[in-house]
Amino acid sequence: MKIQILGAGCPKCRKLAANAEEAARGLGVGFEIEKITDVAEILGFGVMRTPALAVDGRVVVSGKVPGADEIKKLIS
């Protein structure tokens, strides 16, 4: 599973990355985390509000930082 964090690297982006990693580890799935900070690339996902979370190239949440339990539901 490829987990992509879309954002400029702000504290909210780092928190989203930590929560996503916790969720993936909790599910026991293999994963890779990619941080995308390039604005043009982020816009290519159709994201207008960051931070955003994409799984295997599909945006599942944007503009907020869900907790690990909510992310588990989104990625499973």
Secondary structure, DSSP 4 states (H G I P E B T S, - for coil): -EEEEESSS-HHHHHHHHHHHHHHHHHT---EEEEE--HHHHHHTT--SSSEEEETTEEEEESS---HHHHHHHH-
